[in-house]
Amino acid sequence: MKRRGFFKRMFRAMLGFAGTRSSQAQAVRVEEFQDLASVVLPASLGRSRTDKIAVDFVSWFRTYKAGAEISSGYGFPRTQVTGPNPSIHYDEQLRKLDLSQLDAAARRTAVEKALDASQIDRIPPRPNGKHVAADLLAYFYGSAHGEDFLYGVAIKRDDCRGLGDSGQRPAGLS
C-alpha cells in the first residue's frame, strides 16, 4: 500500500510540474477562441451561442485540474486520473491560424489545413491537446448541450427528469 501512495504522489507531482506550462495557454485572448468557434461549430447555433461556448471552453481549461480522479465507469473498477492540461499548445496553434485577419472562407480553409496537418480525422472523446479546433469540438459535443443539439431534442442528460415523465420522449429543441 505504501508503494501505491508513493507512485500516486510522484505522478501528481509530475502532472503539477507539467501544469506550469499551461499558464502560457491561459494568456490567450477569449476573442481568438470565439473566432475559432464561429468556424468549427455549426453555424445554426448562431454567433452568440458559439461565443458563449468558446467562453465556457476557455473557463474549462483554465480551471482544469491535472491528476484529478475521474469516474471509472461501470464495470471498470480501475481508478483513473485526468492527464495533463490539454491547453498547453493552444496559444501556439491559434497564432499559427491567425483567424482575425481572414474572411470566413479563408478561416475555414486555414482550420481544415491545420486539422489535416495534425492528422485529426475524428472528434476525440474529450479534449486531448492535439489541436485546439478538435478540442473545442470535443468539448462541445461531449457536453449535455452538444448532445441535445446533435439529436435535436432536449435530452438534458445532466438533469434529473424524475420518474413521472421518464417514459416520455424528450421534447424537441426550441
C-alpha positions in Angstrom: 0.0 0.0 0.0 2.9 2.4 0.7 4.2 1.8 -2.8 0.9 2.8 -4.4 0.7 6.0 -2.4 4.3 6.8 -3.4 3.6 6.4 -7.1 0.3 8.4 -6.9 2.2 11.3 -5.2 5.0 11.1 -7.8 2.5 11.1 -10.7 0.6 14.1 -9.3 3.9 15.9 -8.8 4.9 15.3 -12.4 1.5 16.5 -13.6 1.8 19.6 -11.4 5.2 20.4 -12.9 3.8 19.9 -16.4 0.9 22.1 -15.5 3.1 25.2 -15.1 3.5 25.3 -18.9 -0.3 25.6 -19.2 -0.1 29.2 -18.0 1.1 30.1 -21.4 -2.1 28.9 -23.0 -4.2 30.8 -20.4 -2.8 34.1 -21.7 -4.8 33.5 -25.0 -7.5 36.1 -25.6 -11.1 34.8 -25.5 -11.8 36.6 -28.8 -9.4 34.2 -30.6 -11.5 31.2 -29.3 -14.7 33.0 -30.3 -13.3 33.4 -33.8 -12.4 29.7 -33.9 -15.8 28.6 -32.5 -17.5 30.6 -35.3 -15.6 28.4 -37.8 -15.7 24.9 -36.3 -19.1 24.9 -34.5 -22.4 24.6 -36.5 -23.5 28.0 -38.0 -27.1 27.1 -37.0 -26.1 27.7 -33.4 -25.7 31.4 -34.1 -22.8 33.7 -33.2 -24.0 34.5 -29.7 -24.2 30.8 -28.8 -20.8 29.9 -30.4 -19.3 32.8 -28.5 -20.7 31.5 -25.2 -19.4 28.0 -25.9 -16.0 29.5 -26.6 -16.0 31.4 -23.3 -17.1 28.2 -21.4 -14.3 26.2 -23.1 -11.7 28.8 -22.0 -13.1 28.7 -18.5 -13.0 24.9 -18.6 -9.3 24.6 -19.5 -8.3 27.5 -17.2 -9.7 25.6 -14.2 -8.6 22.1 -15.4 -7.1 20.0 -12.7 -4.5 17.6 -13.9 -4.3 14.4 -11.9 -7.9 14.6 -10.7 -9.7 11.3 -10.2 -12.3 10.6 -12.8 -15.2 8.1 -12.9 -14.0 4.7 -14.0 -17.4 3.8 -15.4 -19.5 0.8 -14.8 -17.6 -2.5 -14.9 -14.1 -0.9 -14.8 -13.1 -0.7 -11.2 -9.6 0.7 -12.0 -9.0 4.2 -10.7 -8.2 6.7 -13.4 -6.9 10.3 -13.3 -7.0 13.1 -15.8 -3.9 13.7 -17.9 -2.0 17.0 -18.3 -3.9 20.1 -19.2 -4.6 19.9 -23.0 -4.3 23.6 -23.5 -0.5 23.7 -23.3 -0.1 24.4 -27.1 -3.4 26.3 -27.7 -1.6 29.7 -27.9 0.9 28.5 -30.4 -1.8 26.8 -32.5 -4.0 29.9 -32.5 -1.1 32.1 -33.5 -0.4 29.8 -36.5 -4.1 30.0 -37.5 -4.3 33.9 -37.1 -8.0 33.9 -37.9 -8.6 37.5 -37.0 -7.1 38.7 -40.3 -9.1 36.3 -42.5 -12.5 36.3 -44.1 -15.0 33.4 -43.4 -13.9 31.2 -46.3 -10.2 31.6 -45.6 -10.8 30.9 -41.9 -12.5 27.6 -42.8 -9.6 26.6 -45.1 -7.0 27.5 -42.5 -8.7 25.3 -39.9 -9.1 22.4 -42.3 -5.4 22.6 -43.3 -4.4 22.7 -39.6 -6.5 19.7 -38.7 -5.1 17.8 -41.7 -1.6 18.7 -40.6 -2.3 17.4 -37.1 -3.6 14.2 -38.6 -7.0 14.5 -37.0 -9.7 12.5 -38.7 -12.4 12.4 -36.0 -13.5 14.3 -32.9 -11.8 13.0 -29.9 -14.0 11.7 -27.0 -12.6 14.5 -24.8 -10.1 17.4 -25.4 -6.6 15.8 -25.7 -4.4 18.7 -26.8 -3.7 17.5 -30.4 -5.3 20.6 -31.8 -7.4 23.4 -30.4 -10.1 23.1 -33.1 -10.7 19.4 -32.4 -10.6 20.0 -28.7 -13.3 22.7 -29.0 -15.4 20.3 -30.9 -14.8 17.6 -28.3 -15.7 19.9 -25.5 -19.0 21.0 -27.2 -20.2 17.6 -28.4 -19.1 15.9 -25.1 -21.4 18.3 -23.2 -25.1 17.9 -22.5 -25.9 20.9 -24.7 -23.9 19.4 -27.6 -25.7 16.1 -27.2 -29.0 17.9 -27.2 -28.0 19.7 -30.4 -26.8 16.6 -32.1 -30.0 14.7 -31.6 -32.3 17.8 -31.9 -34.1 17.1 -28.7 -33.8 18.3 -25.1 -32.3 15.1 -23.6 -30.7 17.1 -20.7 -28.6 14.2 -19.6 -27.2 16.1 -16.7 -30.6 17.0 -15.3 -32.8 14.6 -13.3 -36.2 14.4 -15.0 -37.7 12.2 -12.3 -39.7 9.1 -12.7 -43.0 10.7 -13.6 -42.1 11.6 -17.2 -39.3 9.0 -17.6 -41.3 7.1 -20.2 -41.9 10.1 -22.4 -39.6 11.1 -25.3 -37.6 14.2 -24.7 -39.1 17.4 -26.1 -37.8 19.0 -29.2 -35.4 21.9 -29.0 -36.9 25.3 -29.4 
